[in-house]
Amino acid sequence: MKRHYGRDFLLAVGGMPLTPHRYRSRLFRRTGIHIGADVVIYGGAHFIGDSSIIIGNNVFVNSQCFFDSTAPITVSNGVVNASPKQDQ
């Protein structure tokens, strides 16, 4: 697997909880992820791999969601992607 250090850096910064929402989608778009309109991605979401990722319009991605794009990933319009609640 070919390493893309610039892309890996942008994915890491974009996924940080302290990165403002208005910059997060911009950083992810610069890595080649196709992100639709009105998408909210919370800090802590993780994206790895070299295949394409397409996120449709009006999508919510919660923190701790993990996208391993060893194969192409498409998230359709209007999807809410939330991490499961963990018992404490």
N, C-alpha and C positions, 0 to 999 in steps of 0.2 A: 504494500500500500504506500503510495507516494505521499510524503508529508508536505503540507502547505502551511508553513509557520505563520505567515501573515494572516491567513484565513483562521487558523487555530487561535491566534491572539484575539482577533475580532470576535470570534465566537465566545471566547472566555470572558472578554470585557462585556459583551452584550448580555451574557447570562448572569452577570453579577447582580445581586439584589440592589446595590446602591446605584446602578446605572439608571438614569431617568427614563421613564416610559417613552418619551418623545424621541430619544436617541436609540433605544433598543432595536426597534424595527429597522431604522436606517443602517445600523451596524450589521444586522443580519442580512439585509438586502445586499450590502457590499460584499458579502461572502458568496453570493449566488443563490441564496434562498429566495424564492418567489413568494412575496407576501402581498395579499390582497388589501382592500380598503377596510377600514374600521376593525383592525386586528389588534388585540391586546395580548401581549406576551409578558407574563410576570417574570421578575428576576428569579433565577434559580432553575429556569428551563435549560436543558442541555441538548446540544446538537452536535453529533459527530458523524463521520463518514464522508465519502466522496460522491455519492449518488445525489440525484436531484431531490430537493424538498420543495413542494408547492403547498402553500397555505392559502386557502380561499378567503373570500370576504366574510366579514362579521364572525370572526373566529376568536375564541378565548382559549389561551394556553396558560394553565396554572403553573405555579412554581413546582419544581421537582419533577416535571414531565421530561422524559428522556426520549430523544429521537435518534435512533441509530440507522443512518442512511447507508447501510451496506447494500441496500436495494432502494430504488426510488420510493419516496413517500409522498402521498397526496392527501391533504386534509380538505375535505369538501367545505362549501359555504355553510355558515351557520353552526359550526361544530363547537361544542364546549368540551375542552379536554382538561379534565381535572384529575389530580392525583387522588387515589383512594384514601379514605380516612384510616389512620392507623390507631389501633387500640393502645391506650397507655396504661 
